[in-house]
Amino acid sequence: MPERKIPALLAAQLSPEHVRRVQRLQSIEWQQGFERAEIIVCAWPLANELTRVLPRLRWLHYLAAGAWDLRECAVWGTDVIVTTSRGHTNSAGVARYVLDGFRRFAESVERATVCVIGLGGVGSAVAARCAEEGMRVVGVRRDAGRGVAGVERVFPPDRLREALEGARFVAICCQLTGASRHLIDDAALMAMDADAVLVNAARAGIVDHDALLRALDAGHLRGAMLDVVDSGHAVARHPRVVATPHVAGAGANITRLLDLFEENLQAWLAGEPLRNRIDWERGY
């Protein structure tokens, strides 16, 4: 008896070359409709809509790093397996964005202390790039016991203010979750050096923009570069703020994203754990 092919749905805009690549997968039978699909490979915002009309869905693979976008999906918190592309997006591009942001407000970064908040794939790349530039790097991560190359000291999130003390530069690279929403509040901003530069290369909700505006208006912080801003918020128009339209990680290598999907597909078929499976309690 021939091996059963898994009905799957591709709901992402890919180049013809990348479409041909996934269509060649022997274990997949790509669907045109929704009724039979057990796997979906998708990108925002289609994921939020499609998950409501996929009655047989067993696994959703998301071609982006952040899980926050998926919280409104019908599959959130269910038995459906959801994986993201965390650690496989354009980490090098984000690192360049962060250093460019620092240099928009400071002539030199060498020998200055930078605090990198979030030391996953992106944050680790940012930390390594900062170390290469001669900066002293400290970081914040959930698992503070795990060292990171180029990072002098790692703090847990409940010691964020201690990590920020004396930092001339701050890079936000963490996931947006319920725990990290408005992580950068009045107290965190005041813990930073009065002449500090803040760069948010992650999600808007990690920064309390009202608190940031208050700090800037009070003369605190040299400046901030924000890759995402709450829609219409006045902080985007502040003279010491540079706001960009979520471009820090632009130019992701689709080949790497599909490599991860294929790796996870083989694990899924073998009944093995999948990489980057969302932990509902943790939020990513």
Phi, psi and omega in degrees: 000129181295149180295135181291132175273145184273121177295129183219160182232132176258116182234060179208146179279111179239160176292157177306323179298316182286328174297315179299323180299310183288330179292340180278353180296120189291333186270359185247138170245103186287135186257155172263334180250182187263336196298323189259349189296129176256340178233141172229134173250119191212173177223158178292144005263006185299328183304317184298324182277315188291328183295344180278347185235025179243087188293338184252011186299132178240333183211129175245124175250126187255126183274047175209167185273322187278141179265344185302324181300336187269358186296337179268000179291150179295341183272349184298126179082007181259189179278354177294134177283130176234125178239150178242178180259026179307131179087355181241007178271195189276073182298321181296322178294321177295319179299319177295319180300315181298312180295322176299320178297317177301316186283347174292335184242355183218137180290326183221144176247349185300135179069002177275155178272132175240138174253120179257117182264110186101114184237044172279210182300314180289309182300322178295322177294320177296315180299317180296319180294320179296318178298321178298330180277005178085018180270152171273125188247127167240161184215168178230130176206159180301312180264081185291346180283347180266119179286161179227135181305131177085353182259121184290322182208140180243130181250149171284162182303329181285358175242029182304313184298322177296320179295328183279340183298125179082359179283123176278338181223142180225129178240124179263118184226016186268169176285147172275120177224180175299325182285330184263357178297127183057033174303321178269091182249193181304313183296318180295318180296319179290338178286339179287158175303143182298339181254019186287158174244128181250131174235122176256107178257010181251226185260152186301321187294348178289333180256130172282102186292332174296316179295320179296318179296320177298317181296315181294317180296333179275002179087008180271140182080138175287326180175173180216141173242122188239118181283341176216141182226143174308134186308122175076005184290141183296339182299331181295339182260004180292141184296342179253025178235136170248119180250134179235156188271061176058055184247359186304319182258018181298151178085030179300145180280104183297328179301317179295321180296320179286330174303316181295317179300315181294321176299315179291327178299315179297320178295318180298316179295329181272359181073026182258162179298146179262145176287144176065027174292133182291131171269111187302321182291318180288325178098004176197000000 
